[in-house]
Amino acid sequence: MLTAYQHYIAIEHPTTPAIHYAYDQRSTHVHDLAAQAMAEMDQRRTNLGYGLGVFIGRLIGTRDADDRPTNNPIALFQWMNECYSGVKNYLQSWLQYDEALDDIPSEDIVDITPEIEFVDKKFLIGKTIAIGGTATLNYAIDTFNSETVAFKIDHYAQEAMDEVLKVESMRNQQREIAALKQFGRLRGYGMVTDEQGLHRHYIASELVQGEDLSKYLMKLEDAIRKNRNINELKKHFEQIFNIALQFCHEIQQYHDGNFIHRDIKPENMMVVQQDENIALKLVDFSGMIKVEDVFDDEDDDYGTTKYIAPELPQAKHSFVTDAYATGVSLHKMLELLRFPQFKKLRKHSQFYEDAFQRLSKTVDGLMVAEPKMRIAIPAAINILNSVECNSMPMMRV
């Protein structure tokens, strides 16, 4: 099962504590079920009860018991599986031996003994982060490096695709791998085999912890609406402006690497909190493409409808189509700065009024319908950089 232990692994912890957390949760559950069964045990069931007790004892024994591996994650989970298999066999035998124990549902017996599968003997799959149209994104532990990673598994098995789809799937995977690798965010890739023996692509990449910018801006909007303190409003204003500037810088680093993202939007920009500061980090490389590959690509309408440049799909994706999507993204920040709470601030301070006008000019330039007249990301950065908001230092990762 690809999602074994997804309900029990505390994925935010380092590898070893996460494994022990899973162990503790499972052993507690098994112990409770066994205690319920043994409470009704009479003399006829002594032998079965004793055998079950041996396995329960191993499960709830001390963490440093001689027969419990504590340092090797794979060995520990294999050992756990052996214990659970023993518990399952004894409980099943028990049910066959005495139907009086039918108060232990059979699904509970199955539930306490999931099979553990390591992908490529390296990645331990955890809980689901998100389910998209073509793939599922999970947390996973890279047991080689004790690192929590993002683990994406395709929905469609290779055996279920025709030759055209196979070629397209392989091409898209190779593009994503190339982008992740170039920017140091690739952790692994290959195939997984499911219960039916079908094969699916997977890509493991750096896990960016935080929340997407869309959600972050919604919370910021709520805070602004409730706030009347002038100093707090100044901080909010400067924060929004610096987010817009960071957004452009983050996009530009991929353009500098000769990549076009093709699906720029606040939902694909993660906000990473670092003490009182924030940093932005672009995610979702599934549509990223190198400039030299654009003319061979037939997916000209790739992206999210609201953010797709007006020249698409008649034209090809380019840096300026990314620029248009960036402009649509920054427009939300401009709308926040139009709130009545900021009008007084802008009216009495040329600094804040100038910052507002520069962001407005940037958004207008990025969203020009005619691609030849549209400004590029470096030009947007130059416009914004002429205003420095230093209350919240800009951080880049």
C-alpha positions in Angstrom: 0.0 0.0 0.0 1.5 3.3 -1.0 -0.1 5.2 1.8 0.6 2.9 4.7 0.7 4.6 8.1 -0.5 7.9 6.6 -2.8 8.5 9.5 -0.2 7.8 12.1 3.2 9.3 11.0 3.9 12.6 12.6 5.6 13.8 9.4 6.7 17.1 10.8 9.1 15.4 13.2 12.6 14.2 12.3 12.7 10.6 10.9 13.4 8.6 14.1 10.8 10.4 16.3 8.3 10.0 13.4 8.8 6.3 13.2 8.6 5.9 17.0 5.4 8.0 16.9 3.9 5.6 14.4 5.1 2.6 16.5 3.5 4.0 19.6 0.2 4.8 18.0 -0.1 1.3 16.4 1.0 -0.5 19.5 -1.5 1.3 21.6 -4.3 0.4 19.2 -3.3 -3.2 19.1 -2.9 -3.3 22.9 -6.4 -1.9 23.4 -8.0 -4.5 21.0 -6.1 -7.4 22.6 -7.0 -6.2 26.1 -10.7 -6.2 25.1 -10.4 -9.7 23.8 -8.3 -11.1 26.7 -10.8 -9.7 29.2 -13.3 -12.3 28.0 -10.7 -15.1 27.8 -11.4 -18.2 29.9 -9.3 -21.3 30.6 -10.0 -22.8 27.1 -8.2 -19.9 25.5 -5.1 -19.8 27.7 -2.8 -21.0 25.0 -4.0 -18.5 22.4 -3.9 -15.8 25.0 -0.4 -16.6 25.9 0.8 -16.6 22.3 -0.9 -13.3 21.7 0.6 -11.9 24.8 4.1 -12.6 23.5 3.5 -10.4 20.5 1.8 -7.7 22.5 4.7 -7.8 24.9 7.1 -7.1 22.1 4.9 -4.3 20.8 4.5 -2.5 24.1 7.9 -3.3 25.5 10.6 -0.7 26.1 11.9 1.1 23.1 15.4 -0.2 23.7 14.4 -3.8 24.0 17.1 -6.2 22.7 14.9 -7.5 19.8 13.8 -4.0 18.7 16.0 -2.2 16.1 16.0 1.5 17.0 18.4 3.1 14.5 17.6 1.6 11.1 14.1 2.9 9.9 13.6 0.1 7.4 14.6 -2.6 9.9 12.3 -1.1 12.5 9.3 -1.2 10.3 10.0 -4.7 9.1 10.2 -5.7 12.7 6.9 -4.0 13.4 5.2 -5.8 10.5 6.3 -9.1 11.9 4.8 -8.2 15.2 1.5 -7.1 13.6 1.3 -10.2 11.4 1.6 -12.3 14.5 -1.1 -10.3 16.2 -3.3 -10.6 13.2 -2.8 -14.4 12.9 -3.6 -14.9 16.6 -6.7 -12.8 16.5 -8.0 -14.5 13.4 -7.3 -17.9 14.9 -9.1 -16.7 18.0 -12.2 -15.7 16.0 -12.3 -19.0 14.3 -11.8 -20.8 17.6 -14.6 -19.0 19.5 -17.4 -17.1 17.7 -18.1 -15.4 21.1 -15.5 -12.8 20.2 -17.5 -11.3 17.4 -17.5 -8.0 19.2 -14.0 -7.4 17.6 -14.9 -6.3 14.1 -13.0 -8.0 11.3 -12.2 -4.7 9.7 -10.3 -3.7 12.9 -8.2 -6.8 12.6 -7.3 -5.8 9.0 -6.7 -2.2 10.0 -4.1 -3.0 12.6 -1.9 -4.8 10.1 -1.2 -2.7 7.0 1.6 -3.7 4.8 4.6 -1.4 4.8 6.1 -0.6 1.4 9.2 1.4 0.9 9.6 2.9 -2.5 13.0 2.0 -3.9 13.9 1.0 -0.4 14.3 4.7 0.4 11.1 6.6 0.7 8.5 5.9 3.4 5.2 7.4 2.2 3.2 9.5 4.7 -0.1 11.3 4.6 -1.6 13.1 1.6 -0.9 16.8 1.0 -3.1 17.3 -2.0 -4.9 15.4 -4.8 -4.6 17.0 -8.2 -6.0 16.1 -11.6 -3.1 14.0 -12.7 -1.2 13.1 -9.5 -1.3 12.8 -5.7 1.2 14.7 -3.5 2.2 13.0 -0.2 4.6 13.7 2.5 7.4 11.1 2.6 10.5 10.4 4.6 13.8 10.0 2.8 15.2 7.3 5.1 18.7 7.7 3.6 19.0 11.4 4.6 16.4 11.7 7.4 14.6 14.4 5.4 10.9 14.9 4.9 10.2 15.4 1.2 7.2 16.0 -1.1 6.4 12.8 -3.0 4.3 13.0 -6.1 2.7 9.9 -7.7 0.9 9.9 -11.0 -2.7 8.8 -11.0 -2.4 7.0 -14.4 -0.5 3.8 -14.6 1.8 3.3 -17.6 -0.1 0.2 -18.6 -3.3 2.2 -18.9 -1.9 4.7 -21.4 -1.7 4.5 -25.1 1.7 5.2 -26.8 1.0 8.9 -27.3 0.1 9.5 -23.7 3.2 7.5 -22.6 5.5 9.7 -24.6 3.8 12.8 -23.3 4.0 11.6 -19.7 7.6 10.7 -20.0 8.4 14.1 -21.6 6.6 16.0 -18.9 8.4 14.1 -16.2 11.8 14.6 -17.8 11.1 18.4 -17.9 10.1 18.5 -14.3 13.1 16.5 -13.2 15.4 18.8 -15.2 14.0 21.9 -13.5 14.1 20.4 -10.0 17.6 19.1 -10.5 19.0 22.4 -11.8 17.7 24.3 -8.8 18.8 21.7 -6.2 15.3 20.6 -5.3 15.2 17.0 -6.7 15.4 14.2 -4.2 14.6 11.2 -6.4 12.4 9.8 -9.2 11.4 6.5 -10.7 8.4 4.0 -10.7 6.2 2.6 -8.0 4.3 -0.7 -8.4 0.8 -0.8 -6.9 -1.2 -3.8 -5.6 -2.3 -4.7 -9.1 1.3 -4.7 -10.4 0.7 -1.5 -12.3 3.5 1.1 -12.7 3.3 4.8 -12.0 5.9 7.6 -12.2 6.9 9.3 -9.0 9.1 12.3 -8.3 10.4 13.2 -4.8 11.4 16.8 -4.2 12.2 19.3 -1.6 9.3 19.9 0.8 8.5 23.6 1.2 6.8 24.1 4.5 4.4 27.0 4.8 1.1 28.1 3.2 0.3 29.2 -0.2 0.3 33.0 -0.9 -3.4 33.0 -1.8 -4.3 31.8 1.7 -1.7 34.1 3.3 -3.2 37.2 1.6 -6.7 36.2 2.7 -5.5 36.2 6.3 -3.7 39.5 5.8 -6.8 41.0 4.3 -8.8 40.0 7.4 -6.1 41.6 9.7 -6.2 44.8 7.7 -10.0 45.1 7.8 -9.9 44.8 11.6 -6.9 47.1 12.2 -7.0 50.9 12.8 -3.6 51.3 14.4 -1.5 53.5 12.1 1.8 51.8 12.9 0.3 48.3 12.2 -1.1 49.6 9.0 2.3 50.8 7.9 3.7 47.4 8.6 1.0 45.7 6.6 1.5 48.2 3.7 5.2 47.6 3.5 4.7 43.8 3.9 2.4 43.7 0.9 4.8 45.8 -1.2 7.7 43.6 -0.3 5.7 40.5 -1.1 5.1 41.9 -4.6 8.8 42.5 -5.0 9.8 39.1 -3.7 7.3 37.5 -6.0 9.0 39.0 -9.1 12.5 38.1 -7.8 11.4 34.5 -7.3 10.0 34.2 -10.9 13.1 35.9 -12.3 15.5 33.3 -10.9 13.8 30.6 -13.0 13.8 32.8 -16.0 17.5 33.3 -15.5 17.8 29.6 -15.6 16.0 29.6 -19.0 12.8 28.0 -17.6 9.2 29.1 -18.2 6.9 28.1 -15.4 3.6 28.3 -17.3 1.3 28.2 -14.2 2.3 31.2 -12.1 -0.3 32.2 -9.5 -0.5 32.9 -5.7 -1.5 29.3 -5.1 1.9 28.1 -6.5 3.9 30.5 -4.4 4.6 29.3 -0.8 5.1 31.7 2.1 7.8 30.5 4.4 7.7 32.1 7.8 11.1 32.8 9.4 10.7 34.4 12.8 9.1 37.8 12.0 10.1 37.7 8.3 8.8 35.8 5.4 10.3 34.4 2.2 8.5 33.3 -1.0 9.3 30.0 -2.8 7.8 28.9 -6.1 6.3 25.4 -6.3 4.7 23.0 -8.8 7.2 22.4 -11.5 5.0 20.0 -13.4 4.4 22.5 -16.2 7.9 24.0 -16.3 9.6 24.0 -19.6 12.9 25.2 -21.0 12.8 27.9 -23.6 14.4 25.8 -26.3 11.6 23.2 -25.9 8.7 25.6 -26.3 8.4 25.3 -30.1 8.1 21.5 -29.9 5.4 21.7 -27.2 1.7 21.3 -28.2 0.2 22.2 -24.8 -0.1 25.9 -25.6 -3.1 26.4 -23.3 -1.4 25.0 -20.3 -2.0 26.9 -17.1 -4.9 28.3 -14.9 -7.5 30.1 -16.9 -7.6 33.3 -15.0 -3.8 33.7 -15.3 -3.3 32.7 -19.0 -2.1 35.5 -21.2 -4.6 36.6 -23.9 -2.3 35.6 -26.8 -2.5 32.0 -25.8 -3.1 29.4 -27.2 -2.5 31.0 -30.6 1.0 31.9 -29.5 3.6 29.9 -27.6 4.5 30.2 -23.9 7.3 32.6 -23.2 8.8 34.8 -20.5 6.2 37.4 -21.3 3.3 35.0 -20.8 4.8 34.3 -17.3 5.0 38.1 -16.9 1.2 38.4 -17.6 0.4 35.7 -15.0 2.7 37.6 -12.5 0.8 40.8 -13.2 -2.6 39.1 -12.4 -1.0 37.7 -9.2 0.3 41.1 -8.1 -3.1 42.7 -8.9 -4.5 41.1 -5.7 -1.8 42.9 -3.7 -2.6 46.2 -5.4 -6.3 45.7 -4.5 -5.3 45.3 -0.8 -3.4 48.6 -0.9 -6.6 50.3 -2.3 -8.4 49.5 1.0 -9.8 52.6 2.8 -7.6 51.9 5.8 -4.6 52.8 3.6 -6.1 56.0 2.0 -5.2 58.2 4.9 -1.7 56.7 5.0 -1.1 57.4 1.4 -2.7 60.9 1.6 -0.3 62.1 4.4 2.8 60.3 3.2 4.4 60.8 -0.2 6.5 57.7 0.4 3.5 55.4 0.6 1.7 57.1 -2.2 4.7 56.7 -4.4 5.0 53.0 -3.5 1.3 52.5 -4.4 1.7 54.2 -7.7 4.8 52.2 -8.6 3.0 48.9 -7.8 0.1 50.1 -9.9 2.4 51.0 -12.8 4.1 47.5 -12.5 0.7 45.7 -12.6 -0.5 47.7 -15.6 2.8 47.1 -17.5 2.7 43.3 -16.8 -0.9 43.0 -17.9 -0.7 44.7 -21.2 -2.7 42.7 -23.7 -0.2 43.1 -26.6 2.8 40.9 -25.7 5.3 43.1 -27.6 4.2 46.0 -25.4 4.2 44.1 -22.1 7.1 44.7 -19.7 9.2 41.8 -18.6 10.0 40.7 -15.0 13.3 42.6 -14.8 11.6 45.8 -15.8 9.0 45.2 -13.1 11.7 44.7 -10.5 13.4 47.9 -11.6 10.1 49.8 -11.1 9.5 48.4 -7.7 13.1 48.6 -6.5 13.0 52.4 -6.7 11.0 52.3 -3.5 12.6 50.7 -0.4 10.3 49.5 2.4 12.7 48.4 5.1 10.4 47.8 8.1 10.2 44.2 7.1 13.6 43.1 5.6 13.2 41.2 2.3 14.4 37.6 2.5 15.0 35.4 -0.5 15.6 31.6 -0.4 
